[in-house]
Every structure is written in C-alpha cells, then in structure tokens.
Amino acid sequence: MTESGRWSARSAGVNRETALRSFLQTESGSATVLVIAAVAALVWANLDGAGYERFFGTELAVRFGDVGITQNVREWINGGLMALFFFVVGLEARREFDMGELRDRRRITLPLLAGLGGMAVPVLIYLAINAGQPSVHGWGTAMSTDTAFALGLLALVGRRLPDRVRAFLLTVLVVDDFVALAVITFFYSGHVTLVPVLVAIGTFGVLLVLRRLPIAGRIMGFVTVVLAVVVWGALRAANVEPVVAGLAVGLLTAAYPPASDDLERATGLFRSFREQPTPELARTAQAGLAAALSPNERLQQLFHPWTSYLIVPVFALANAGIAINGGFLATAYTSPITLGILFGYVLGKPVGILGVSWLANRISRGRLQPPVGWASIAGGGAIAGIGFTVSLLIATLAFRGEQLAEAKLGVLSAALCAAALSWAVFAVTGRLAPLPRSRALLGTGETLVDLAVPVADDRDHVRGPAVAPVTIVEYGDFECPYCGQAEPVVRDLLAGHAEIRYVWRHLPLRDVHPRAYLAAKASEAAAKQGAFWPMHDLLFDHQDELRPNDLLRYAETLGLDVEKFTADLRGRWVQSRVADDVESAQLSGVSGTPSFFINGRRHYGAYDIESLTTAVKTAKARALIRSIGEDAEPA
C-alpha cells in the first residue's frame, strides 16, 4: 500500500469534521432507525391495536409532595422527550448563525423567504381542499418539515450531492422549525393561563442574565438544566406546548471555534497529567479539553445521537401506529384531511421553496442569489415534503379518533411520495452532461469566503501554475504528524491535477511541537535563496530531525550559502514572515493543523485523496460555471 493509501485508511479515525457534517451524518444514519420505528408502529397497531393504545395510554406521574405532573406515556414523549429534540434543533440553528452559512447576515433573507414560502403554499393547499369543512382548523399539520428525517433521506436519495445542498436545506428548515413552534404555541395550545406564562418568562430572563456571568461551566450547566425544567413545567401549566422551551434554551447556547489560548491551556493540562498521571489531574485535563470547545459543540456531541437514534424513533413508535384496512384506505384517500396533507406536502413544499426562491431572485434582479443550483432547490424542496415529527405532533393536538388516523395516513403517504419525488429530481439531474449538471446542482452564486487573507503571488509560496481554476491553501506545521501524513496526499493530488495551485502557509503549534517554529523559519531562510520548496520537502521527509544542526545540514545538502542561511534564520524578516502567516490563520479562524482552504472556502472533513479530490472537482466546476457566466455578461 502506498503512503497516501495508508493515510487514507487511517484518516477515518481522525475527527476533522464540523458540527454541520457531523449533524448530517448522524441524521443519515438515524433515518433507517426512524423508518424501522414507523414500520414497527404500523405493525404493532395492526396486530394488536388495543395493546398499542393501552401501552402508550398508560399514565405516569412525577410528584414532589403535593406537586406533580401526571401524563400518559405518549404525552410524556410528545411534550417531554421532544423538548430535547427541539433543544438540539435550537443548538444547530445557533451554530448556523454563529459559524455556518448564516454568519453572513446578508445570506439570511433568501432562506427565510424560501422557508416561509415552503410553509405558506402547503397551508393554502390544505385550506383550499378543506374549505368549509370542520377539519379546516388542522392546517398546521400540512406545514412543517421533519428536519432529521428529511436530511437523513436526502443523504440516501442524493448520495453524491455537495454538502452545500444539504447546508442550504438546513438553513431553510431552521426557519421552518421556528415558525412551526410559533404555530404550536399560538394556535394549538389550550386556554393560556397568564401566571405560569409570566413565571416561564421570568425564569427564562434569569437564565439570560446568568449566561452573561462568569460562572463555572459545570455549575452553569446544572443551573441551566434546573431553570429549563422550570420553564418547561410553567409552560405546561399555562397550557402552552412546552417543547418550545427546548428550542429557546438551545438558541441561547453560543458556538465558536476553539481559541488558541484555550488550546494552549488544554495542552498544558494534558502535559501535567502526562508527567504525573493522577486521578485529579486526569479530571482537570479532561475538563480543560472540554472547555476548549464551545458549549454548543459539547452539547450537540452529547445530545444529538440520543435525539436522532432514540427520541425521534420512540416518538415515531408512539405516534405512527394506525390500523390500516381496505375500508379505512378507501375512506381516508377521499378525506379532505388526508388529501390536504398529502398534496400540501408533495406539491406545496417544492412549489413554495422553489417558487419563492425564484421570485426573490427575479424581483431583486439577482441580488438574492441562492448558494446552490435550481435542481438542488427543487430536489431539496421535494424532500422537505417529509413532515413526520412536527406534523404528527400537531396532528395529535388538532385531531382525535378517525380524523387523527386520516391525518397520520396523509403524513406517512406524503413522506413516501416526497422521498420518491426528490429521488426522481436528482436522478434526472444526474443524467445531464457534466457542465449543465454542475450548474443545476451548484448554481452560479458567490460562495462564502472563509480565507481572511487572499493569496498573493508576491508573498505566498505557490506550487503549480500561476493562474489556475482551483487554489488550495494549507496551514501547516513541519513537526505535526498529521501534516506529515497529509503531505503525500497533497503531492498525489498535484501530480494528478495540473489545474491546481497549491499554497503553503505556516502555523507552527509551538506549545505541542517545540521545533516547528524553528523549522518554519528555516524554510523562510531557504526561501531567501530561492529554495523554499526543496527545504519544505526535506523538512517533511525528516520530521523527526528538526534540531538546529539538522537544519544546517539540510542547507548544506541543498547547496545553500550556510553563513547567509544562518544569519537569515536569526533575522527579523524571517520571524515577521512566519508571524504574518500565523496572524492570517487566526483571522481565518484556524487553530489546528493541517487546515485546508479550497478557493477560499474552508475544507472540513477527511484529507485523504478521495475527499480532497471530490472537493477540488466541486470547486473546479463552480469556477468553470462562474467563468462562463462572466463571459456571457454583456460588456
């Protein structure tokens, strides 16, 4: 096996993924579990319908003295466990605002409009079909998308889609979740009692204040849990759907990249444990490592697998069970409830999301440009017709008996049809020629640039053609073992793609790699004599030999003027050159190595040859589409 092949096999174990990629992968894995749970509910309800209802109708009580809550199992799941699900939704929404596509506030408008359109059109279709019927009040059932299920099935029906397609759909569905919870709160709650609402608002206000105080992480976590439970209980007592408490607390939890100071502090704590491995230092090191991550990332890592693999499937098991027979199907598929939900989701969602996006683009004369192509929006809009979780939740609030069963059948049928329609859209798109396919999937909009300091040919170290459609910038450390493992992958990538321009920038992690800074200066001293890349390659070929004498030996090997090399190594210019790269890394939010940027966009995930090749092909396609668009513009 080649060196790059060995790294390709090993890199799977290295966690280089963002919260977004991790979120999507968890959803795609849990989609199968959710389908199994829904099928199990249907089988159970049809084999033993009485036992199914008896189990989930069992009452459970939590009491503290004379105060307590009594609900059946289904109500505990729908109002209690689902609050955790919406807490995770709130975490992901906050992450998108802090670190994702929506951190550029100018990009909020189009997903906001698309999300609202994707809810308004299905509601209008439902109202049109149910006009004059008592069932008209159930319009909220045909409105909201199940984020987890939709993203999971999107990963199955569109396996080769760029991550940007899923990211755009996620930002649209964030709006969907907000509006859905507002609808539940204001239209499907019982008679609201004022005093508990004031208690909930006051408690939430206390939580807002405490979040701004310098309180230790674990203590703040415990206080947050207690206050969140109080808010949940107060909303329930006020007859307001309490799941809104989960979303509100999730939105409070900030997301940010690890700071260099926090990483250095964590490194020091780990070193202390390495020198003296005591239980106390182990706890301190563990706490220090966790503290380097944002609370948002820590909580997503903790709760997201539980909500995806347990809570949402349990919700499906408790709510998807309906007794199906020929008579029921004949009645239900002529019922305005079933048809309103079915057509609202299958037709209304893609028409609403795609239509409003197109109108916004036309009315704004191109200023509101979607970050993906129209085929991606159409396919994403189709998969948004899966309204499983929130739709079933609203159905249980709006309907009873036979009407509830008809609503559930509409939701389940819509999910199947929406998945099939999305698959068809992407299958047809996949049959297009390469350039039209890329344009249809990726679009022509400007990408969000993460690289704070653009590449400059007169200062950066560039390998490859001076002008190329794809530029890869790597922030690296000559002593970093992961950079050493990635280096042959980069060489293979450059050897196989002549259209790539590769740029190296220094980020010596001096707290963990004590010789990295001197090695970086040595490469710059060699650059003064026109030998940066030969020195760069030698340093990576001898990562374990970076002492001062080793560096002088490499200078001799390359035929450099050793006296000048030594003087430059100690000079201010070399130090300033390395410091400039480190500063540009900090401005770009980079704190670890290796970190790659492809055409200015941060590359997340594995850096094996397959992952980087895929990213390069996507960047090349977007660059080609952009150049064709520029050539087509009138002078």
Phi and psi in degrees as a GROMACS rama.xvg file:
@    title "Ramachandran Plot"
@    xaxis  label "Phi"
@    yaxis  label "Psi"
@TYPE xy
-70.684  166.121  THR-2
-61.9738  -41.8441  GLU-3
-67.2825  -32.1739  SER-4
-66.3491  -40.4885  GLY-5
-62.1225  -41.1007  ARG-6
-67.7162  -36.6233  TRP-7
-59.0537  -37.9212  SER-8
-73.0478  -35.0082  ALA-9
-81.3396  -28.333  ARG-10
-66.5148  -16.6977  SER-11
-61.9782  -25.7879  ALA-12
-87.2376  -2.33205  GLY-13
-96.704  124.069  VAL-14
-83.4528  97.0361  ASN-15
-119.963  30.0944  ARG-16
-106.708  146.959  GLU-17
-78.4053  171.16  THR-18
-61.1115  -36.1592  ALA-19
-62.0926  -51.8424  LEU-20
-61.6491  -41.2088  ARG-21
-62.7699  -41.2966  SER-22
-57.8077  -47.1386  PHE-23
-66.8624  -39.6316  LEU-24
-66.5222  -38.9789  GLN-25
-63.5264  -41.122  THR-26
-65.0316  -41.6411  GLU-27
-65.3626  -34.9081  SER-28
-71.6422  -34.3317  GLY-29
-81.9192  -13.8849  SER-30
-59.4585  -40.4989  ALA-31
-63.9767  -42.0445  THR-32
-61.9286  -40.2326  VAL-33
-65.5235  -42.2077  LEU-34
-62.2254  -43.4311  VAL-35
-60.6993  -42.066  ILE-36
-64.305  -41.7444  ALA-37
-64.805  -42.2171  ALA-38
-64.5032  -40.3094  VAL-39
-62.2304  -38.2568  ALA-40
-63.8283  -42.9337  ALA-41
-64.7904  -42.7561  LEU-42
-63.9051  -45.8625  VAL-43
-61.0228  -47.0372  TRP-44
-65.209  -28.3365  ALA-45
-89.9805  -25.5442  ASN-46
-85.3219  -37.1601  LEU-47
-147.746  71.0252  ASP-48
-60.4205  -38.9327  GLY-49
-65.3585  -42.7522  ALA-50
-64.8627  -37.366  GLY-51
-60.2486  -50.8272  TYR-52
-68.094  -36.1018  GLU-53
-64.4303  -41.4715  ARG-54
-63.6634  -52.4077  PHE-55
-77.4086  -10.3202  PHE-56
-92.0328  -1.66353  GLY-57
-62.9581  131.578  THR-58
-85.865  138.253  GLU-59
-125.567  139.916  LEU-60
-125.465  141.479  ALA-61
-120.363  118.91  VAL-62
-131.673  143.235  ARG-63
-126.065  95.8097  PHE-64
67.3821  -124.877  GLY-65
-87.6271  -4.40639  ASP-66
-104.788  136.017  VAL-67
-174.304  174.938  GLY-68
-127.484  130.352  ILE-69
-120.572  122.091  THR-70
-144.41  160.424  GLN-71
-81.294  170.797  ASN-72
-59.2169  -42.3049  VAL-73
-63.4013  -38.6588  ARG-74
-68.7575  -36.5819  GLU-75
-63.1507  -39.1949  TRP-76
-68.2861  -49.7548  ILE-77
-68.2691  -38.2001  ASN-78
-100.069  -21.8735  GLY-79
-100.912  -65.2995  GLY-80
-61.973  -36.0634  LEU-81
-68.4745  -18.7422  MET-82
-62.9606  -34.9731  ALA-83
-67.8413  -38.782  LEU-84
-58.9534  -46.8277  PHE-85
-72.329  -23.109  PHE-86
-62.1789  -44.4972  PHE-87
-65.8365  -37.8671  VAL-88
-59.912  -42.3692  VAL-89
-63.2612  -39.8057  GLY-90
-60.1227  -46.3294  LEU-91
-67.487  -36.8697  GLU-92
-62.7093  -43.629  ALA-93
-65.0859  -37.8052  ARG-94
-63.5665  -39.3812  ARG-95
-63.729  -38.0779  GLU-96
-71.466  -34.348  PHE-97
-87.9549  -37.3162  ASP-98
-131.979  -13.8135  MET-99
-95.1853  -155.384  GLY-100
-58.1314  -31.8433  GLU-101
-84.1358  2.89803  LEU-102
-67.1692  -24.8631  ARG-103
-87.1553  102.342  ASP-104
-62.0558  -19.2424  ARG-105
-67.706  -18.6618  ARG-106
-89.7201  2.66839  ARG-107
-77.3414  -33.8838  ILE-108
-57.8964  -50.9928  THR-109
-65.7092  -48.8481  LEU-110
-59.452  -35.0479  PRO-111
-62.5854  -48.9373  LEU-112
-65.5479  -41.3887  LEU-113
-64.1336  -40.8038  ALA-114
-63.9402  -43.1288  GLY-115
-66.419  -40.6894  LEU-116
-64.1837  -37.9318  GLY-117
-69.7675  -11.2405  GLY-118
-102.217  -37.1706  MET-119
-68.9312  -43.7057  ALA-120
-64.5718  -45.8425  VAL-121
-59.4708  -39.1712  PRO-122
-63.3649  -42.4188  VAL-123
-62.8672  -39.5869  LEU-124
-64.6837  -44.098  ILE-125
-61.4738  -45.0609  TYR-126
-63.8947  -37.3105  LEU-127
-65.3768  -41.773  ALA-128
-72.9388  -31.4243  ILE-129
-102.162  12.4529  ASN-130
-57.4151  130.553  ALA-131
79.9036  1.39138  GLY-132
-100.928  152.543  GLN-133
-61.9285  -23.3998  PRO-134
-76.1068  -0.109593  SER-135
-61.6457  -25.5811  VAL-136
-68.8849  -10.8147  HIS-137
-89.4908  22.0576  GLY-138
-57.2397  -28.4215  TRP-139
-66.7601  -19.0365  GLY-140
-67.8664  -25.7411  THR-141
-98.7471  26.3539  ALA-142
-116.558  -45.6877  MET-143
-102.167  146.406  SER-144
-93.7371  143.388  THR-145
-81.9123  102.366  ASP-146
-56.6991  -47.6881  THR-147
-63.0865  -49.3194  ALA-148
-66.8962  -42.7996  PHE-149
-63.6136  -46.7641  ALA-150
-66.2648  -36.2234  LEU-151
-64.1594  -47.2616  GLY-152
-70.7716  -29.6712  LEU-153
-61.3625  -37.8257  LEU-154
-65.5027  -25.8594  ALA-155
-85.286  -42.6645  LEU-156
-83.4244  -19.2721  VAL-157
-131.137  64.9516  GLY-158
-61.555  -32.4573  ARG-159
-100.094  14.6637  ARG-160
-70.4687  144.02  LEU-161
-62.6059  149.895  PRO-162
-58.283  -26.3677  ASP-163
-62.9783  -30.8711  ARG-164
-63.9047  -46.9365  VAL-165
-66.8981  -36.8833  ARG-166
-64.2927  -41.422  ALA-167
-63.9099  -44.4797  PHE-168
-61.7717  -38.7022  LEU-169
-62.8008  -41.6494  LEU-170
-65.8301  -35.6263  THR-171
-65.138  -41.2624  VAL-172
-74.1192  -21.9948  LEU-173
-60.3673  -44.4953  VAL-174
-60.7253  -43.8369  VAL-175
-54.8597  -47.3968  ASP-176
-64.0981  -41.8401  ASP-177
-58.3859  -51.1633  PHE-178
-65.3251  -39.7247  VAL-179
-60.0154  -44.4862  ALA-180
-68.0864  -34.3836  LEU-181
-63.7377  -40.1717  ALA-182
-64.4562  -44.4628  VAL-183
-58.6752  -44.1067  ILE-184
-65.6369  -44.3417  THR-185
-94.9163  -21.8767  PHE-186
-116.495  -20.2918  PHE-187
-124.588  17.4643  TYR-188
-93.5641  163.993  SER-189
-77.2068  -163.555  GLY-190
-65.8384  116.333  HIS-191
-74.6786  130.551  VAL-192
-97.8159  128.335  THR-193
-68.1672  -46.9233  LEU-194
-59.4571  -49.3062  VAL-195
-61.3643  -32.65  PRO-196
-62.8128  -42.5298  VAL-197
-64.2297  -37.1701  LEU-198
-62.5484  -44.238  VAL-199
-62.4894  -44.9188  ALA-200
-63.9031  -44.5049  ILE-201
-62.4998  -42.6993  GLY-202
-64.7653  -40.979  THR-203
-64.6072  -37.0494  PHE-204
-62.9441  -40.829  GLY-205
-60.6293  -41.4724  VAL-206
-62.7115  -39.8254  LEU-207
-61.1998  -42.0711  LEU-208
-66.8571  -44.943  VAL-209
-63.7116  -31.3994  LEU-210
-62.8822  -24.3061  ARG-211
-92.289  -3.4141  ARG-212
-93.9416  149.979  LEU-213
-76.2832  74.2042  PRO-214
-104.672  138.719  ILE-215
-54.5497  146.451  ALA-216
-55.6928  -48.6208  GLY-217
-68.4867  -38.964  ARG-218
-65.0107  -42.8569  ILE-219
-64.1364  -36.4726  MET-220
-63.1819  -44.2796  GLY-221
-64.5758  -43.5422  PHE-222
-63.2488  -40.2545  VAL-223
-61.3429  -43.9241  THR-224
-61.189  -46.1843  VAL-225
-61.875  -48.2143  VAL-226
-67.258  -35.7612  LEU-227
-64.0391  -38.5277  ALA-228
-65.2791  -38.2172  VAL-229
-63.9259  -44.2416  VAL-230
-60.7422  -45.0292  VAL-231
-58.8502  -47.4443  TRP-232
-64.6922  -38.9307  GLY-233
-66.5548  -41.4845  ALA-234
-64.483  -39.007  LEU-235
-64.4991  -42.7187  ARG-236
-65.1049  -26.2283  ALA-237
-85.1107  0.756765  ALA-238
67.1553  25.7016  ASN-239
-101.234  135.202  VAL-240
-55.78  116.829  GLU-241
-75.2112  -9.7698  PRO-242
-62.3767  -20.3448  VAL-243
-61.4264  -24.6442  VAL-244
-62.9465  -38.827  ALA-245
-62.1103  -46.4721  GLY-246
-61.7085  -42.9576  LEU-247
-62.9315  -43.9294  ALA-248
-68.2813  -38.2498  VAL-249
-61.1189  -38.6252  GLY-250
-68.3198  -18.9143  LEU-251
-77.7204  -15.3038  LEU-252
-92.2271  110.031  THR-253
-71.3279  151.476  ALA-254
-123.704  137.769  ALA-255
-161.201  154.373  TYR-256
-71.5639  155.346  PRO-257
-60.5479  135.928  PRO-258
-83.9613  149.909  ALA-259
-59.2568  -40.1176  SER-260
-62.3285  -40.8185  ASP-261
-66.4573  -38.4831  ASP-262
-67.1312  -39.4092  LEU-263
-66.1977  -38.7603  GLU-264
-63.8454  -42.3499  ARG-265
-63.4334  -38.2247  ALA-266
-63.4054  -42.7148  THR-267
-62.3738  -41.0063  GLY-268
-64.6959  -39.4045  LEU-269
-66.9418  -38.9223  PHE-270
-63.0313  -40.3795  ARG-271
-60.5849  -42.0104  SER-272
-65.7766  -38.4382  PHE-273
-63.1552  -36.4384  ARG-274
-77.9592  -31.7974  GLU-275
-142.14  84.9978  GLN-276
-75.5097  77.3517  PRO-277
-102.372  157.323  THR-278
-57.3766  -37.9341  PRO-279
-64.6649  -45.2458  GLU-280
-68.6393  -30.4931  LEU-281
-63.1572  -44.2788  ALA-282
-64.5271  -40.3533  ARG-283
-64.91  -43.4758  THR-284
-64.7436  -41.4248  ALA-285
-62.7596  -43.1961  GLN-286
-65.3023  -37.8933  ALA-287
-66.503  -40.0505  GLY-288
-64.0511  -42.8858  LEU-289
-65.8837  -37.4538  ALA-290
-67.1438  -20.7687  ALA-291
-69.8813  -21.6852  ALA-292
-92.3193  154.819  LEU-293
-71.118  152.376  SER-294
-55.3945  -34.508  PRO-295
-61.347  -47.2169  ASN-296
-65.5453  -41.2655  GLU-297
-63.1708  -43.112  ARG-298
-71.9931  -36.0384  LEU-299
-63.5346  -42.3961  GLN-300
-60.9583  -35.1728  GLN-301
-78.2613  -47.353  LEU-302
-97.0576  -27.719  PHE-303
-60.7432  -45.2256  HIS-304
-59.7259  -36.8058  PRO-305
-66.0791  -42.9602  TRP-306
-68.9492  -38.3139  THR-307
-74.6747  -41.5292  SER-308
-97.6332  -12.0625  TYR-309
-125.698  -58.9737  LEU-310
-65.8848  -50.8727  ILE-311
-65.5672  -43.6922  VAL-312
-60.6966  -38.0708  PRO-313
-64.2239  -39.3005  VAL-314
-59.9923  -44.1353  PHE-315
-62.4541  -42.0221  ALA-316
-61.4609  -37.1926  LEU-317
-80.0318  -20.8968  ALA-318
-121.816  -15.8612  ASN-319
-88.2509  -6.28178  ALA-320
-76.1852  118.144  GLY-321
-137.138  144.721  ILE-322
-78.6533  121.493  ALA-323
-111.666  129.487  ILE-324
-149.452  172.134  ASN-325
-58.646  -41.4261  GLY-326
-65.4665  -42.447  GLY-327
-64.0474  -44.73  PHE-328
-62.3549  -41.9051  LEU-329
-61.6627  -39.6541  ALA-330
-73.1426  -45.6089  THR-331
-65.3177  -41.2169  ALA-332
-76.8596  1.71115  TYR-333
-112.571  -0.0647343  THR-334
-77.6255  136.722  SER-335
-63.059  -25.714  PRO-336
-67.1313  -53.7261  ILE-337
-61.4482  -46.3993  THR-338
-68.0271  -36.8838  LEU-339
-63.4244  -42.6307  GLY-340
-69.2327  -44.6758  ILE-341
-61.4568  -53.3103  LEU-342
-72.4903  -31.7497  PHE-343
-59.8689  -44.8214  GLY-344
-77.1703  -50.3657  TYR-345
-70.5699  -36.6405  VAL-346
-99.0233  -44.4093  LEU-347
-66.3445  -40.5426  GLY-348
-62.9332  -55.1213  LYS-349
-65.3707  -37.4407  PRO-350
-64.7451  -43.0276  VAL-351
-65.0434  -49.1133  GLY-352
-68.8288  -48.409  ILE-353
-68.7533  -44.5324  LEU-354
-64.7125  -45.2664  GLY-355
-67.8726  -38.4237  VAL-356
-60.8362  -43.7079  SER-357
-65.778  -44.0093  TRP-358
-62.4466  -43.1248  LEU-359
-62.0236  -39.9099  ALA-360
-65.2655  -42.0492  ASN-361
-69.921  -45.2178  ARG-362
-65.8466  -36.6528  ILE-363
-82.9124  0.192609  SER-364
56.6223  43.7021  ARG-365
88.1644  -4.96507  GLY-366
-68.6089  -35.2896  ARG-367
-94.9864  91.7054  LEU-368
-106.547  126.369  GLN-369
-65.7691  146.564  PRO-370
-76.4977  -4.12671  PRO-371
-131.939  173.923  VAL-372
-80.095  170.249  GLY-373
-69.1125  -31.1375  TRP-374
-65.9176  -37.7094  ALA-375
-64.7675  -39.9602  SER-376
-67.3698  -40.025  ILE-377
-65.2227  -46.6362  ALA-378
-66.4937  -38.9161  GLY-379
-67.4594  -38.334  GLY-380
-63.7949  -36.5267  GLY-381
-66.4131  -45.0474  ALA-382
-68.5604  -22.1939  ILE-383
-67.8759  -9.40886  ALA-384
-73.2792  3.0914  GLY-385
-87.6529  104.225  ILE-386
-110.287  37.5013  GLY-387
-59.09  -70.8665  PHE-388
-63.2267  -61.9682  THR-389
-66.748  -35.2444  VAL-390
-63.6545  -45.226  SER-391
-64.1456  -36.1942  LEU-392
-62.6218  -45.8172  LEU-393
-67.5219  -36.4412  ILE-394
-60.4744  -39.9915  ALA-395
-67.5805  -23.3573  THR-396
-85.7912  -28.7546  LEU-397
-94.8413  -28.8551  ALA-398
-126.316  164.204  PHE-399
-140.25  157.165  ARG-400
60.0006  -131.354  GLY-401
-62.9768  -36.3857  GLU-402
-64.9856  -37.382  GLN-403
-64.6276  -41.4082  LEU-404
-62.6892  -40.5594  ALA-405
-65.1042  -39.7241  GLU-406
-64.2341  -42.3762  ALA-407
-62.5018  -40.7581  LYS-408
-63.439  -39.8356  LEU-409
-62.193  -41.393  GLY-410
-65.1326  -46.1506  VAL-411
-65.6843  -42.4804  LEU-412
-64.6444  -40.4333  SER-413
-63.3323  -38.6002  ALA-414
-62.1417  -43.3885  ALA-415
-64.519  -47.0815  LEU-416
-66.0215  -39.0304  CYS-417
-64.7298  -42.6235  ALA-418
-62.1399  -42.8277  ALA-419
-65.1874  -41.1175  ALA-420
-65.2744  -42.4466  LEU-421
-62.7794  -43.2115  SER-422
-59.1505  -42.2304  TRP-423
-63.4038  -42.2349  ALA-424
-60.1839  -48.3512  VAL-425
-73.4904  -28.8944  PHE-426
-66.5263  -44.6026  ALA-427
-63.9821  -42.7218  VAL-428
-61.3118  -37.8967  THR-429
-65.6499  -18.2503  GLY-430
-87.9321  -4.51439  ARG-431
-72.8287  162.919  LEU-432
-63.4432  157.527  ALA-433
-52.2704  -48.8497  PRO-434
-68.2385  -49.426  LEU-435
-60.4948  -35.5492  PRO-436
-63.5483  -44.1992  ARG-437
-63.0533  -42.3793  SER-438
-63.6557  -40.991  ARG-439
-66.7394  -34.5701  ALA-440
-87.7785  -40.5503  LEU-441
-97.4594  -25.654  LEU-442
76.3825  -171.473  GLY-443
-122.024  8.61788  THR-444
-72.2159  157.92  GLY-445
-69.1984  139.798  GLU-446
-87.1781  154.96  THR-447
-75.2959  123.124  LEU-448
-92.0731  125.731  VAL-449
-97.3186  -22.9324  ASP-450
-76.2702  113.833  LEU-451
-71.3406  -36.874  ALA-452
-111.298  111.066  VAL-453
-62.2664  159.147  PRO-454
-70.4107  133.194  VAL-455
-123.411  121.093  ALA-456
-63.4257  -25.9964  ASP-457
-85.1597  -4.80864  ASP-458
-130.51  -31.0952  ARG-459
-80.8834  157.226  ASP-460
-92.4142  114.763  HIS-461
-117.517  134.743  VAL-462
-118.55  131.953  ARG-463
108.799  -171.97  GLY-464
-66.6475  150.85  PRO-465
-65.9812  -33.3507  ALA-466
-121.561  123.389  VAL-467
-149.408  150.862  ALA-468
-69.7659  -20.5268  PRO-469
-128.205  127.676  VAL-470
-119.567  124.337  THR-471
-106.823  125.052  ILE-472
-110.736  126.426  VAL-473
-115.744  127.761  GLU-474
-93.3464  119.598  TYR-475
-140.025  175.094  GLY-476
-139.416  122.865  ASP-477
-65.5477  -18.6876  PHE-478
-99.9664  -8.22805  GLU-479
-70.5887  123.129  CYS-480
-64.2134  -32.6273  PRO-481
-70.102  -34.6537  TYR-482
-65.4857  -38.3947  CYS-483
-63.7906  -36.8482  GLY-484
-74.3243  -30.1786  GLN-485
-79.0059  -23.2524  ALA-486
-58.4138  -48.6265  GLU-487
-63.7725  -28.8087  PRO-488
-65.1213  -43.2371  VAL-489
-62.7541  -41.7752  VAL-490
-63.2599  -42.7038  ARG-491
-62.548  -39.1759  ASP-492
-63.8448  -43.9888  LEU-493
-67.3999  -36.0622  LEU-494
-68.1727  -30.3855  ALA-495
-94.4098  -6.93922  GLY-496
-138.455  102.758  HIS-497
-72.4658  -12.4589  ALA-498
-92.9435  15.2843  GLU-499
-104.676  134.685  ILE-500
-108.142  123.926  ARG-501
-111.077  133.038  TYR-502
-124.52  132.49  VAL-503
-105.546  132.734  TRP-504
-129.885  145.507  ARG-505
-82.4198  137.249  HIS-506
-145.9  71.665  LEU-507
-68.9142  123.179  PRO-508
-88.1854  84.7074  LEU-509
-66.6546  -23.7575  ARG-510
-75.2347  -24.636  ASP-511
-112.964  -22.0124  VAL-512
-125.18  88.8895  HIS-513
-64.0319  -22.5663  PRO-514
-99.131  -1.89037  ARG-515
-66.4667  -39.2681  ALA-516
-65.3252  -43.1784  TYR-517
-65.5278  -37.7148  LEU-518
-64.6976  -40.4569  ALA-519
-61.5659  -43.3339  ALA-520
-64.398  -36.4623  LYS-521
-63.2327  -39.3184  ALA-522
-65.465  -35.395  SER-523
-73.6635  -34.4384  GLU-524
-64.633  -38.6188  ALA-525
-67.0608  -34.5233  ALA-526
-62.1457  -30.0958  ALA-527
-62.7897  -21.2432  LYS-528
-110.949  19.374  GLN-529
73.8704  25.637  GLY-530
-128.427  36.7094  ALA-531
-62.6947  -51.4581  PHE-532
-67.9441  -39.8012  TRP-533
-59.6597  -39.5795  PRO-534
-69.1554  -40.535  MET-535
-54.6004  -47.061  HIS-536
-68.1069  -39.3999  ASP-537
-64.0588  -41.0048  LEU-538
-63.5506  -39.3053  LEU-539
-73.589  -30.7553  PHE-540
-71.5578  -18.1977  ASP-541
-132.646  56.0561  HIS-542
-62.9588  -25.6997  GLN-543
-88.5358  1.53974  ASP-544
-128.51  79.315  GLU-545
-124.822  27.3093  LEU-546
-76.2702  163.324  ARG-547
-53.7874  -42.6443  PRO-548
-64.3978  -34.9072  ASN-549
-63.4219  -40.9753  ASP-550
-66.1241  -38.8945  LEU-551
-65.4246  -36.8726  LEU-552
-65.3986  -38.4113  ARG-553
-66.6045  -36.9842  TYR-554
-62.3109  -41.055  ALA-555
-65.185  -41.9787  GLU-556
-59.3658  -37.1997  THR-557
-83.919  -1.85327  LEU-558
75.0776  27.2453  GLY-559
-81.5498  161.854  LEU-560
-74.6184  103.206  ASP-561
-65.494  -36.0556  VAL-562
-64.6849  -44.9719  GLU-563
-66.7161  -39.9406  LYS-564
-58.7161  -42.8142  PHE-565
-65.8795  -42.0022  THR-566
-64.9626  -43.6731  ALA-567
-64.602  -35.7703  ASP-568
-60.1595  -30.678  LEU-569
-94.5647  -5.5516  ARG-570
-79.2207  162.72  GLY-571
-72.3383  -32.0058  ARG-572
-62.1381  -43.1812  TRP-573
-63.6453  -44.1763  VAL-574
-60.8072  -42.8549  GLN-575
-65.5318  -36.9588  SER-576
-64.5567  -43.6327  ARG-577
-67.0693  -41.3344  VAL-578
-61.8844  -35.4129  ALA-579
-62.0212  -42.5494  ASP-580
-65.1849  -41.7421  ASP-581
-62.8421  -41.4081  VAL-582
-64.8454  -39.7562  GLU-583
-66.3588  -33.1292  SER-584
-64.6889  -44.1382  ALA-585
-63.828  -39.6569  GLN-586
-65.2507  -28.2563  LEU-587
-90.4617  4.69557  SER-588
76.4967  23.9241  GLY-589
-96.038  129.69  VAL-590
-131.095  -2.71262  SER-591
-138.412  166.158  GLY-592
-128.472  151.084  THR-593
-79.1136  147.522  PRO-594
-125.071  129.006  SER-595
-112.822  142.67  PHE-596
-123.57  130.869  PHE-597
-117.97  113.762  ILE-598
52.1935  42.8168  ASN-599
84.4008  -8.39102  GLY-600
-101.837  131.79  ARG-601
-62.7505  130.767  ARG-602
-94.3496  121.95  HIS-603
-110.482  153.739  TYR-604
106.006  -166.739  GLY-605
-67.8971  153.936  ALA-606
-118.391  41.967  TYR-607
-80.3354  172.448  ASP-608
-64.3517  -36.3971  ILE-609
-67.1721  -45.4759  GLU-610
-65.6515  -44.5148  SER-611
-68.5312  -36.6486  LEU-612
-63.1348  -42.8325  THR-613
-61.0111  -44.4798  THR-614
-64.2338  -39.1501  ALA-615
-65.876  -42.2421  VAL-616
-62.8363  -39.7697  LYS-617
-64.7536  -45.0888  THR-618
-63.9107  -39.5818  ALA-619
-64.2839  -40.991  LYS-620
-63.2395  -43.9682  ALA-621
-64.7668  -39.0818  ARG-622
-64.9701  -39.057  ALA-623
-66.6484  -43.3262  LEU-624
-61.073  -41.7747  ILE-625
-66.0689  -40.863  ARG-626
-67.3764  -37.7851  SER-627
-65.3668  -40.8173  ILE-628
-63.2017  -39.1063  GLY-629
-68.7269  -38.0169  GLU-630
-66.9529  -29.4224  ASP-631
-78.9237  -17.9005  ALA-632
-68.7637  140.541  GLU-633
-67.8898  145.427  PRO-634
